[in-house]
Amino acid sequence: MKKLEAHEVPLSKVFSSDYEFAIPDYQRPYTWGVEQATQLLEDLYEAVERDPDDPYFLGSIVLVKEANAPLAEVIDGQQRLTTLTILLSVLRELCDNPTDAGNLDKLIWEPGDTIQDLASRPRVRLRRRDEDFFRKHVQDRGALAVLEAGVAPANDAQERIVANVRELRRLLGKKSDVERLALAKTIVQRTFLVVVSTSDLTSAYRIFSVMNSRGVELAPADIFKSKVIGALLDDLKEKYAARWEDLEADLGREAFSDLFSHIRMVYMKVRAREQLLLEFDNHVLNRYLPDRPTDFVDSVLEPYGRAYLDILNSDYQSVPDAGVINRWLRRLHRLDNFDWQAPTLWALTNHQFDSDWLVEFLRRLDRLCAWMLVRRYNTHGRGQRIGQLLRELDAGHGLNSPALDLTNDERAEMISRLEGEIYIQTTVRKYVLIRLDELLSDPPVFQHEPKIVTVEHVLPQSPKADSEWCWQFTPEQRAHWTHRLANLVLLSRTKNGEAQNFDFATKKTRYFRSRSGVSNFPLTTQVLATDAWTPEVLEQRQSDLIGTLTRAWDLAG
């Protein structure tokens, strides 16, 4: 059994020749931002004010380390060690006393000792892609002046390093020499880390999976990475860690985390019932670990990750003319939920080069999701329908999957709901009107929405008693038509309470037209071309608009 050691170690010993910290290339990048870095500084200054005999604990770090060798592979603790190094470098730069600056420098650099065969080296070595940047712009003497002169970070981690250096330098620059010296003494003499070390990588990962004191919370993706990379042969770790991190960088940390939820749905075909950490482990990773970690990256993570990038950017490029597919993706993005993304991932991964199949699938998926939106399916209902669709797709039903189609009853109910008081359904009204506006273009084209899009009534909700609206419409007619599709238009401006009650001619001229004298929306342009707004006009317009949606979504049955 491998020996596990845990000790309270003062930072004076942490940043000494006892440890040579190395961040493995397969670890996640530096993620602490200004908020975490300044919080650390505030906490340390609070410790300065405490009883001088009261130690301050910074949490724990997890290392893979042989007992009698300084080299320590950091499994958990990168954020603290990196930020402390930045803080010490800033204190060194601001220190006017050469002796004190030299002492601070020894916490950042191992000065070397030829008699003891100790080479000069930085105390903390970041991942290979950030190591040189960190040394040149933080650890070297005079490095911070180089950074302030201007630097071009190559990635998010380096941008955070630069931001934290500048913010800590700004805050510490406001302190007196005495205050900065007191801080340095507190860091060196009274600040401790709990150092947990083992020579066994598997044990270290087990500890890493359950410990996370302080700092940016570990995302499930970080745990999955530790398990997959930890299961690889040593000569494959760096290569696959780089591929993992490249994908995470392309997607961004938040979207990368979402990807695992969608993959879980593809595999389980039911909505989440437990934590992602448990379900993904049990239903996805366990199929590949411990024996086939490369298959997980090659056959699951990268194909689904690249497909997810196409989905998020509506930028599918696997066939020569992918414009139609990307337009369907942009339409799906208008939905108020992300349940459509799991079956779309499945489709783009399993039919990557079959553009005709993808176009028809996305057309039908768009109709299904529009139905669930108009019908106001809750999360549970959408999850059941999407889960059924994924099961049928896996069973080989393809475009004939019953869950992808609408029954005659569902089509009839969708038409009925579209004919109703759609304005009352806040989420539905804008979605339907934007889709309708696209269809009314001649020829139909995908419109890029302006920054501001509002839904407005033509016949006002509360017209003044002496207005033309009250003698053109009976109370019953106003009650019937006010919130229906025919009476609604889109505007690229914020609502104006006074203008909403203008008479029709004035409303068209002063409210519905843009500054250029026209409207950005064909739906509204139709109204501008109408001479009068009467119950008869609304009747015909309602019939025309419902007919347009019925044909587009194939609701006739």
Secondary structure, DSSP 8 states (H G I E B T S, - for coil): ---EEEEEEEHHHHTSTT-EEE--TTS------HHHHHHHHHHHHHHHHS-TT--EEEEEEEEEE-TT--EEEEEE-HHHHHHHHHHHHHHHHH---HHHHHHHHHHHEE--BTTTTB--EESEE--HHHHHHHIIIIISTTHHHHHHT----SSHHHHHHHHHHHHHHHHHHTS-HHHHHHHHHIIIIIEEEEEEEES-HHHHHHHHHH---SSS---HHHHHHHHHHHTS-HHHHHHHHHHHHHHHHHH-HHHHHHHHHHHHHHHH-S---S-HHHHHHHHTGGGTTTT-HHHHIIIIIHHHHHHHHHHHHT---SSS--HHHHHHHHHHTTSSSSTTHHHHHHHHHHSTT-HHHHHHHHHHHHHHHHHHHHTT--HHHHHHHHHHHHHHHHTT-GGG-GGGS--HHHHHHHHHHHHS-GGGSHHHHHHHHHHHHHHHSSS-------S--EEEESS-SS--TTSHHHHHS-HHHHHHHTTSGGGEEEESS---TTGGGS-HHHHIIIIIS-TTSS-S-HHHHHHHT-S---HHHHHHHHHHHHHHHHHHTT---
